[in-house]
Amino acid sequence: MVNILRRILSVNYMLKSHQKTSELPSTKEVYKITLKTAWPSALESFLMGLVGLVDTIMVGALGGVLGTRAIAAIGITGQPRMILFTFIFSLNVGVTAVVARRKGENDRKRANQTLYQSLTVCFFIVIVMGALGIIFAEQFMRLAGAQDDIMEFAVDYFRITSIGFIFAGMGMVINASQRGIGNTKISMHTNIIANIVNVILNFLLISGRFGFPRLEVRGAAIATVSGNLVMFAICFIKVIRKSNSGEEYNFLKLSNKIKEYIPRFDIMRGIINVSSSALVEQLCLRIGFFIFARIIAGLGTVPLSTHHMCMNILSISFTFGDGLGIAASSLVGRNLGAKRPDMAIIYGKVA
């Protein structure tokens, strides 16, 4: 049985004879590279899920009816926020795939051009989405099914966090490009630091500690925006400063020439081709989640807050799959760029 399993999991078993284009690395090496690429992203995703749970616990610590309302208010903003972020999530899929391909081709110039154009597209998306979130916060919450007892909390939280869209979106695009070239640790480090800032400010602002004002749900929103700002600042510094960690960490660098950020369809075409399919998938997914959350919201504040807490716990179970998915996108793209479709197939199957 062990020998059969070992044979099935070997790299030679994953390819048909006509698919092999060159000598294959050992099975052990392939699994090692996959896990090395995946674990930082899995850990990052896990910690982000854990911070979401901690946020819920910290506003719930307000106690009694107030705590229940605070949890429900934050929970009901989740799916509307995800729908607004759908365009960024889809863009990031394309960014990771295209940058990975350029990395495989060792085409640093076009990899950086992909980053520049992605930031341009992202900037316009987050400005529009952020403005919609700020201006129509109450309408979004009513559509999501917010009851009168949580409406004020929900609107405040949604409106404040919408201000952070620009920082979150731009930071996500930079991190997506870093994942494309295999620098998953950079993304992990930036998100860990941002999450620590978020938790600390939650502690200070929700209940008002060490002389800070007691802002309750508004405090949680301000902490979230501050975390977004810190994440973007670290991401930005990483792509403007030269690193001493080796050439790999200097592959992507921002340009100070404005002409590089002027939209170019020849560069955007590759991103759009990948992102458009991801957009349809994400919209269907998010609309489904939104309808489900809307049904739960109709049951009342207590069921909604319970649902939100359970979904935060459940989301942690997805994190390891997220890490392997990111690893697959990066490794498959790089090997396609390096003209090794056989290795792209293997890395996809291994992940």
C-alpha positions as CSV (number, residue, x, y, z in Angstrom):
1,M,0.0,0.0,0.0
2,V,2.8,2.4,0.9
3,N,4.6,1.6,-2.4
4,I,1.4,2.2,-4.4
5,L,0.9,5.6,-2.6
6,R,4.5,6.6,-3.2
7,R,4.2,5.8,-6.9
8,I,1.0,7.8,-7.3
9,L,2.6,10.8,-5.5
10,S,5.8,10.7,-7.6
11,V,6.4,13.3,-10.3
12,N,6.9,10.7,-13.0
13,Y,3.4,9.3,-12.3
14,M,1.9,12.8,-12.8
15,L,2.9,13.1,-16.5
16,K,2.0,11.2,-19.6
17,S,5.0,10.2,-21.7
18,H,4.4,12.8,-24.4
19,Q,4.1,15.6,-21.9
20,K,7.7,15.4,-20.7
21,T,9.9,18.1,-22.3
22,S,13.1,17.8,-20.3
23,E,14.7,16.1,-17.3
24,L,12.5,16.2,-14.2
25,P,13.7,17.1,-10.7
26,S,13.3,14.6,-7.9
27,T,9.9,14.1,-6.2
28,K,11.3,15.3,-2.9
29,E,12.6,18.5,-4.5
30,V,9.3,19.3,-6.1
31,Y,7.4,18.9,-2.9
32,K,10.0,20.9,-1.0
33,I,9.7,23.8,-3.4
34,T,5.9,23.7,-3.3
35,L,5.7,23.7,0.5
36,K,8.4,26.4,0.7
37,T,6.3,28.7,-1.5
38,A,3.0,27.8,0.1
39,W,3.6,27.9,3.9
40,P,4.1,31.7,4.2
41,S,0.8,32.3,2.3
42,A,-1.0,29.7,4.4
43,L,0.3,31.2,7.6
44,E,-0.6,34.7,6.4
45,S,-4.1,33.6,5.6
46,F,-4.4,31.7,8.9
47,L,-3.4,34.8,10.9
48,M,-5.7,37.0,9.0
49,G,-8.6,34.7,9.8
50,L,-7.5,34.5,13.4
51,V,-7.4,38.3,13.6
52,G,-10.9,38.5,12.2
53,L,-11.9,36.2,15.1
54,V,-10.0,38.3,17.6
55,D,-11.8,41.4,16.3
56,T,-15.1,39.7,16.9
57,I,-14.1,38.6,20.4
58,M,-12.8,42.1,21.3
59,V,-16.0,43.9,20.3
60,G,-18.0,41.2,21.9
61,A,-16.2,41.9,25.2
62,L,-18.2,45.1,25.3
63,G,-20.7,42.8,27.0
64,G,-24.5,42.2,27.0
65,V,-26.8,43.6,24.4
66,L,-24.1,46.1,23.3
67,G,-21.6,43.4,22.6
68,T,-24.2,41.4,20.6
69,R,-25.1,44.4,18.6
70,A,-21.5,45.2,17.9
71,I,-20.7,41.7,16.6
72,A,-23.8,41.7,14.4
73,A,-23.0,45.2,13.1
74,I,-19.5,44.2,12.0
75,G,-20.7,40.9,10.7
76,I,-23.3,42.4,8.4
77,T,-20.8,44.7,6.7
78,G,-18.7,41.7,5.7
79,Q,-20.4,40.5,2.5
80,P,-21.0,44.1,1.1
81,R,-17.3,44.8,1.7
82,M,-16.3,41.6,-0.1
83,I,-18.5,42.5,-3.1
84,L,-16.8,45.9,-3.4
85,F,-13.4,44.1,-3.1
86,T,-14.4,41.5,-5.7
87,F,-12.8,43.6,-8.5
88,I,-9.5,43.8,-6.5
89,F,-9.5,40.1,-5.8
90,S,-10.0,39.3,-9.5
91,L,-7.3,41.8,-10.5
92,N,-4.9,40.1,-8.1
93,V,-5.4,36.7,-9.7
94,G,-4.4,38.2,-13.0
95,V,-1.4,40.1,-11.5
96,T,0.0,37.0,-9.8
97,A,-0.4,34.8,-13.0
98,V,1.1,37.3,-15.4
99,V,4.0,38.4,-13.2
100,A,4.8,34.7,-12.5
101,R,4.9,34.1,-16.3
102,R,7.3,37.1,-16.8
103,K,9.4,35.8,-13.9
104,G,9.7,32.5,-15.6
105,E,10.8,34.2,-18.8
106,N,13.2,36.3,-16.7
107,D,11.6,39.4,-18.3
108,R,12.0,41.9,-15.5
109,K,11.0,44.9,-17.5
110,R,7.6,43.4,-18.5
111,A,7.0,42.1,-15.0
112,N,7.5,45.6,-13.6
113,Q,5.3,47.0,-16.4
114,T,2.6,44.6,-15.3
115,L,2.9,45.9,-11.7
116,Y,2.7,49.6,-12.9
117,Q,-0.4,49.0,-15.0
118,S,-2.1,47.0,-12.3
119,L,-1.6,49.8,-9.8
120,T,-3.1,52.2,-12.2
121,V,-6.2,50.0,-12.7
122,C,-6.4,49.4,-8.9
123,F,-6.2,53.1,-8.1
124,F,-9.3,53.9,-10.1
125,I,-11.2,50.8,-8.8
126,V,-10.5,51.6,-5.1
127,I,-11.4,55.3,-5.6
128,V,-14.8,54.4,-7.1
129,M,-15.5,51.5,-4.6
130,G,-14.4,53.6,-1.6
131,A,-16.6,56.5,-2.7
132,L,-19.6,54.2,-3.1
133,G,-19.0,52.7,0.3
134,I,-18.8,56.1,2.0
135,I,-21.7,57.8,0.2
136,F,-24.1,54.8,0.1
137,A,-23.2,53.1,3.4
138,E,-26.7,53.2,4.8
139,Q,-28.2,51.9,1.5
140,F,-25.7,49.0,1.5
141,M,-26.6,48.1,5.0
142,R,-30.3,48.2,4.4
143,L,-29.8,46.0,1.4
144,A,-27.8,43.6,3.5
145,G,-30.7,43.4,6.0
146,A,-29.4,45.4,8.9
147,Q,-32.1,45.9,11.6
148,D,-32.7,49.3,13.2
149,D,-30.9,48.3,16.5
150,I,-27.6,47.8,14.7
151,M,-28.0,50.2,11.8
152,E,-26.0,53.1,13.3
153,F,-23.1,50.8,14.3
154,A,-23.1,49.1,10.9
155,V,-23.1,52.3,8.9
156,D,-20.3,53.8,11.0
157,Y,-18.1,50.7,10.6
158,F,-18.8,50.4,6.8
159,R,-18.2,54.1,6.1
160,I,-14.9,54.2,8.1
161,T,-13.5,51.0,6.7
162,S,-14.4,52.2,3.2
163,I,-11.8,54.9,3.6
164,G,-9.2,52.2,3.9
165,F,-10.1,50.6,0.6
166,I,-7.4,52.6,-1.2
167,F,-4.6,51.4,1.1
168,A,-5.9,47.8,1.3
169,G,-6.4,47.6,-2.5
170,M,-3.0,49.0,-3.5
171,G,-1.2,46.9,-0.9
172,M,-3.0,43.8,-2.1
173,V,-1.9,44.4,-5.7
174,I,1.8,44.9,-4.7
175,N,1.6,41.7,-2.6
176,A,0.0,39.8,-5.5
177,S,2.9,40.7,-7.7
178,Q,5.4,39.6,-5.0
179,R,3.7,36.3,-4.8
180,G,4.0,35.9,-8.6
181,I,7.8,35.9,-8.4
182,G,7.7,33.6,-5.4
183,N,8.3,36.2,-2.6
184,T,5.5,34.9,-0.5
185,K,7.4,35.8,2.7
186,I,7.2,39.5,2.0
187,S,3.4,39.4,1.8
188,M,3.3,37.3,5.0
189,H,5.5,39.8,6.9
190,T,3.5,42.8,5.8
191,N,0.2,41.3,6.8
192,I,1.5,40.0,10.2
193,I,2.7,43.5,11.1
194,A,-0.5,45.1,9.9
195,N,-2.6,42.6,11.9
196,I,-0.6,43.3,15.1
197,V,-1.3,47.0,14.6
198,N,-5.0,46.2,14.2
199,V,-5.2,44.1,17.4
200,I,-3.3,46.7,19.5
201,L,-5.5,49.5,18.3
202,N,-8.6,47.4,18.9
203,F,-7.4,46.9,22.5
204,L,-6.9,50.7,23.0
205,L,-9.9,52.1,21.1
206,I,-12.8,49.7,21.5
207,S,-13.1,50.0,25.3
208,G,-10.9,53.1,25.7
209,R,-7.7,52.0,27.6
210,F,-4.6,53.9,28.7
211,G,-6.2,57.3,28.1
212,F,-7.5,56.5,24.6
213,P,-11.2,57.4,23.9
214,R,-13.8,54.6,24.1
215,L,-15.0,54.4,20.5
216,E,-16.6,50.9,20.5
217,V,-17.4,49.8,16.9
218,R,-15.9,53.0,15.5
219,G,-12.7,52.1,17.3
220,A,-12.6,48.7,15.6
221,A,-13.1,50.4,12.2
222,I,-10.3,52.9,12.8
223,A,-8.0,50.0,13.9
224,T,-8.8,48.1,10.6
225,V,-8.1,51.2,8.5
226,S,-4.8,51.8,10.4
227,G,-3.8,48.2,9.7
228,N,-4.6,48.7,6.0
229,L,-2.4,51.9,6.0
230,V,0.5,50.1,7.7
231,M,0.3,47.2,5.2
232,F,0.4,49.5,2.2
233,A,3.3,51.5,3.7
234,I,5.4,48.4,4.2
235,C,4.5,47.0,0.7
236,F,5.4,50.4,-0.9
237,I,8.7,50.6,0.9
238,K,9.6,47.0,-0.2
239,V,9.2,48.0,-3.9
240,I,11.1,51.3,-3.8
241,R,14.1,50.4,-1.6
242,K,16.9,48.1,-2.7
243,S,17.2,45.0,-0.6
244,N,20.4,43.3,0.6
245,S,18.6,39.9,0.6
246,G,19.6,39.2,-3.0
247,E,18.5,39.8,-6.6
248,E,15.2,37.9,-6.0
249,Y,14.0,40.6,-3.6
250,N,14.9,43.4,-6.1
251,F,13.1,41.9,-9.1
252,L,10.2,44.2,-8.7
253,K,10.8,48.0,-8.3
254,L,8.4,50.9,-8.7
255,S,9.3,53.5,-11.3
256,N,9.3,57.3,-10.5
257,K,8.3,58.0,-14.2
258,I,4.7,59.0,-14.5
259,K,4.6,57.7,-18.1
260,E,5.0,54.1,-16.9
261,Y,1.6,54.4,-15.2
262,I,-0.3,55.6,-18.2
263,P,-2.7,52.8,-19.3
264,R,-1.3,50.5,-22.0
265,F,-3.7,47.9,-23.4
266,D,-0.9,45.7,-24.7
267,I,0.2,45.2,-21.1
268,M,-3.3,45.1,-19.6
269,R,-4.6,42.5,-22.1
270,G,-2.8,39.6,-20.4
271,I,-4.1,40.7,-16.9
272,I,-7.6,41.2,-18.2
273,N,-7.7,37.8,-19.9
274,V,-7.0,36.1,-16.6
275,S,-8.9,38.5,-14.3
276,S,-12.1,38.5,-16.3
277,S,-12.8,34.8,-15.6
278,A,-11.9,35.2,-12.0
279,L,-14.3,38.2,-11.8
280,V,-17.3,36.2,-12.9
281,E,-16.4,33.4,-10.4
282,Q,-15.9,35.9,-7.6
283,L,-19.1,37.8,-8.3
284,C,-21.2,34.6,-8.3
285,L,-19.4,33.5,-5.1
286,R,-19.9,36.8,-3.3
287,I,-23.5,37.3,-4.4
288,G,-24.3,33.8,-3.1
289,F,-22.7,34.6,0.3
290,F,-24.5,37.9,0.4
291,I,-27.9,36.4,-0.2
292,F,-27.2,33.8,2.5
293,A,-26.1,36.5,5.0
294,R,-29.2,38.5,4.1
295,I,-31.4,35.6,5.0
296,I,-29.6,35.2,8.3
297,A,-29.9,38.9,9.0
298,G,-33.7,38.6,8.7
299,L,-33.7,36.2,11.7
300,G,-32.6,38.9,14.1
301,T,-29.5,40.4,15.8
302,V,-28.6,37.4,18.0
303,P,-28.7,34.8,15.1
304,L,-26.7,37.2,12.9
305,S,-24.0,37.7,15.6
306,T,-23.8,33.9,16.1
307,H,-23.5,33.3,12.4
308,H,-20.7,35.9,12.1
309,M,-18.7,34.3,14.9
310,C,-19.1,30.8,13.5
311,M,-18.1,31.9,10.0
312,N,-15.0,33.5,11.4
313,I,-14.0,30.2,12.9
314,L,-14.9,28.3,9.8
315,S,-12.8,30.6,7.6
316,I,-9.7,29.5,9.4
317,S,-10.1,26.0,7.9
318,F,-9.8,27.5,4.4
319,T,-6.4,29.0,5.0
320,F,-4.2,26.1,4.1
321,G,-6.0,25.6,0.8
322,D,-5.5,29.4,0.1
323,G,-1.7,29.0,0.7
324,L,-1.5,26.0,-1.7
325,G,-3.6,27.9,-4.3
326,I,-1.2,30.8,-4.2
327,A,1.8,28.5,-4.5
328,A,0.2,26.8,-7.5
329,S,-0.5,30.1,-9.3
330,S,3.1,31.2,-8.8
331,L,4.8,28.0,-9.7
332,V,2.6,27.1,-12.6
333,G,3.0,30.6,-14.1
334,R,6.8,30.7,-13.7
335,N,7.2,27.3,-15.3
336,L,5.0,28.2,-18.2
337,G,7.1,31.3,-18.7
338,A,10.2,29.2,-18.6
339,K,8.8,26.9,-21.4
340,R,8.3,24.0,-19.0
341,P,4.6,23.1,-19.3
342,D,5.5,19.6,-17.9
343,M,6.6,21.2,-14.6
344,A,3.6,23.5,-14.6
345,I,1.4,20.3,-14.7
346,I,3.4,18.7,-12.0
347,Y,3.3,21.7,-9.6
348,G,-0.4,22.1,-10.2
349,K,-1.0,18.4,-9.3
350,V,1.4,18.5,-6.3
351,A,-0.4,21.6,-4.9
